[in-house]
Amino acid sequence: MSKTLEASIDVDASPEQVWKVVSDLQRMGEWSPQCKKMKVFGGDVRKGTTTVNVNRKGFLVWPTTSKVTVFEPNQAIAFRIVENHTTWSYTLTPNGAGTTIVEKREAPTGTTAISGFLVDKVLGGTEQFDVELVDGMNKTLQRIKSESEKH
């Protein structure tokens, strides 16, 4: 897996409006083409919150767990996937008329051996999987934009 993947989009909504969408992790399945469900444990989302996630690619379905590592209202949220050591984040920056959202998937020290094996042997290889992840990030951001601009 590549160390960092990134996508961004400009939204015609305030950071507060976008935050309401981005920070509602239980709705991630509505935005992400790969993460079909996030079950949040322990009440309201905050730093330290844990989730169980269901991911899907075609007929393949796999669970992961994560922990919220950054929770800065109206600015940033990040969660680390326990199984592969990647961190997914959403950063919100006011851009005058609205908000720029940056979504990142970071693996600064690489991923686990089992994750690398599965990406290589089951999910189509690193290069193809990275392309699919960035495509999914762009779709996720477009869906978040659409939802944020409704309000």
C-alpha positions as CSV (number, residue, x, y, z in Angstrom):
1,M,0.0,0.0,0.0
2,S,1.1,3.5,-0.7
3,K,2.0,5.5,2.4
4,T,-0.5,8.4,1.8
5,L,-3.6,8.6,-0.5
6,E,-5.6,11.9,-0.6
7,A,-8.6,13.5,-2.2
8,S,-10.3,16.9,-1.7
9,I,-13.4,18.7,-2.6
10,D,-14.9,22.2,-2.1
11,V,-18.3,22.3,-0.5
12,D,-20.8,25.2,-0.5
13,A,-21.5,24.8,3.2
14,S,-19.9,26.1,6.4
15,P,-17.4,23.9,8.4
16,E,-20.2,23.5,11.0
17,Q,-22.6,22.1,8.5
18,V,-20.0,19.8,7.0
19,W,-18.9,18.7,10.4
20,K,-22.4,17.4,11.2
21,V,-22.1,15.0,8.3
22,V,-18.4,14.0,8.5
23,S,-18.4,13.4,12.3
24,D,-21.5,11.1,12.2
25,L,-19.5,8.0,11.7
26,Q,-22.6,5.7,11.9
27,R,-23.6,7.2,8.5
28,M,-20.2,6.3,6.9
29,G,-21.9,3.5,5.0
30,E,-24.0,6.1,3.2
31,W,-20.9,7.9,1.9
32,S,-18.2,5.3,1.3
33,P,-18.4,2.8,-1.5
34,Q,-16.2,0.4,0.5
35,C,-17.0,0.9,4.2
36,K,-20.6,-0.2,4.3
37,K,-21.2,0.2,8.0
38,M,-19.6,1.7,11.1
39,K,-21.0,0.7,14.4
40,V,-20.0,3.3,17.1
41,F,-19.5,2.1,20.7
42,G,-19.7,4.2,23.8
43,G,-22.2,6.9,23.0
44,D,-21.3,10.1,21.1
45,V,-18.3,10.1,18.9
46,R,-15.2,11.7,20.5
47,K,-11.4,11.0,20.8
48,G,-11.0,7.4,22.0
49,T,-14.4,6.2,20.5
50,T,-14.2,2.7,19.0
51,T,-16.0,1.3,16.0
52,V,-16.6,-2.0,14.3
53,N,-16.7,-1.6,10.5
54,V,-18.0,-3.8,7.7
55,N,-16.2,-3.3,4.4
56,R,-17.0,-4.7,1.0
57,K,-15.5,-5.0,-2.5
58,G,-17.7,-7.0,-4.9
59,F,-18.4,-10.3,-3.2
60,L,-15.7,-9.9,-0.6
61,V,-16.8,-8.7,2.9
62,W,-14.5,-8.1,5.8
63,P,-14.7,-6.6,9.3
64,T,-12.3,-4.1,10.8
65,T,-12.2,-2.1,14.0
66,S,-11.0,1.5,14.6
67,K,-10.4,4.0,17.2
68,V,-10.9,7.8,16.9
69,T,-7.5,9.4,17.3
70,V,-8.4,13.0,16.4
71,F,-11.7,14.8,17.2
72,E,-11.6,18.6,16.7
73,P,-15.1,19.8,16.1
74,N,-15.6,21.7,12.8
75,Q,-11.9,21.0,11.9
76,A,-10.8,17.4,11.9
77,I,-11.6,13.8,12.6
78,A,-9.4,10.8,12.2
79,F,-9.6,7.1,13.1
80,R,-7.0,4.4,13.0
81,I,-7.8,0.9,11.7
82,V,-6.5,-1.6,14.2
83,E,-6.0,-4.4,11.7
84,N,-3.8,-2.7,9.1
85,H,-2.4,0.4,11.0
86,T,-3.8,2.9,8.5
87,T,-5.3,6.2,9.6
88,W,-8.3,7.7,7.8
89,S,-8.9,11.4,8.3
90,Y,-11.2,14.3,7.2
91,T,-9.9,17.8,7.6
92,L,-12.2,20.8,7.1
93,T,-10.8,24.2,6.1
94,P,-12.9,27.4,5.6
95,N,-12.4,28.6,2.0
96,G,-14.3,31.9,2.0
97,A,-17.7,30.9,0.7
98,G,-17.6,27.3,2.1
99,T,-15.4,24.5,3.2
100,T,-12.6,22.4,1.6
101,I,-12.6,18.8,2.8
102,V,-9.5,16.7,2.6
103,E,-9.7,13.0,3.0
104,K,-6.5,11.0,3.6
105,R,-5.6,7.4,4.1
106,E,-2.1,7.3,5.7
107,A,0.2,4.4,6.5
108,P,3.4,6.2,7.5
109,T,5.1,2.9,8.7
110,G,3.4,0.7,6.1
111,T,0.7,-1.8,6.9
112,T,0.6,-5.2,8.6
113,A,2.0,-8.3,6.8
114,I,-1.5,-9.8,6.6
115,S,-3.0,-6.7,5.2
116,G,-0.2,-6.6,2.5
117,F,-0.8,-10.2,1.7
118,L,-4.6,-9.7,1.3
119,V,-4.2,-6.6,-0.8
120,D,-1.7,-8.4,-3.1
121,K,-3.5,-11.8,-3.4
122,V,-7.2,-11.0,-2.9
123,L,-7.8,-7.3,-3.5
124,G,-6.0,-6.9,-6.9
125,G,-2.5,-5.7,-5.8
126,T,-1.3,-2.5,-4.3
127,E,-1.4,-0.3,-7.4
128,Q,-5.0,-1.3,-8.4
129,F,-6.3,-1.2,-4.8
130,D,-4.8,2.3,-4.3
131,V,-6.6,3.5,-7.5
132,E,-9.8,2.0,-6.2
133,L,-9.3,3.6,-2.8
134,V,-8.8,7.1,-4.3
135,D,-11.8,6.6,-6.5
136,G,-13.8,5.7,-3.4
137,M,-12.5,8.7,-1.6
138,N,-13.7,11.0,-4.4
139,K,-17.1,9.3,-4.3
140,T,-17.3,9.6,-0.6
141,L,-16.4,13.3,-0.7
142,Q,-19.0,13.9,-3.4
143,R,-21.7,12.3,-1.3
144,I,-20.6,14.3,1.8
145,K,-20.7,17.4,-0.3
146,S,-24.3,16.6,-1.5
147,E,-25.5,16.0,2.0
148,S,-23.8,19.0,3.5
149,E,-25.2,21.4,0.8
150,K,-28.8,20.2,1.6
151,H,-28.8,22.2,4.8
